[in-house]
Amino acid sequence: MCTHAHNDHIDAAPALADRTGATIWLHPDDLQLWKQTHSDRDPDSWLTDGQVIEAAGADLTVLHTPGHAPGAVCLYDPGLATVFTGDTLFQGGPGATGRSFSHFPTIIDSIRDRLLTLPPETRVLTGHGDPTTIGAEAPHLEEWIARGH
């Protein structure tokens, strides 16, 4: 499952899928980004907001969280009290919005409306860097908005 289609997250996806038989999942709003890296192959399946996918015993709910990329998603399992945020939310703030198709106000809306509404004890496992929790990040929203992208 691709949390978004920036090249540093999808470069190896086709080769990995070919070697393992895995399905490449992507949100359709990131197809244009995907095509910049893999013009000769489409993802195998589409992620949709609210969809639940069972993987390795986890029930992952897809949360569409645009901003870092139009089709960015986070994957939340309430049973594990964990959300995989890709590049949407890191320890210390939102993901970068200086890349192609990124937008700071949109990522802030996604974090505020989709992630900070999760229980405070929810572990945040990011696409880069150290883990955090929703409770540790939530008090800093206004600071992030003030500093901008």
PyMOL commands that set and color helices and strands:
alter all, ss='L'
color gray80, all
select helices_A, chain A and resi 7-10+13-20+28-37+104-115+134-147
alter helices_A, ss='H'
color red, helices_A
select strands_A, chain A and resi 25-26+45-46+52-55+58-64+73-77+82-86+89-90+93-94+123-126+132-133
alter strands_A, ss='S'
color yellow, strands_A
deselect
rebuild
show_as cartoon
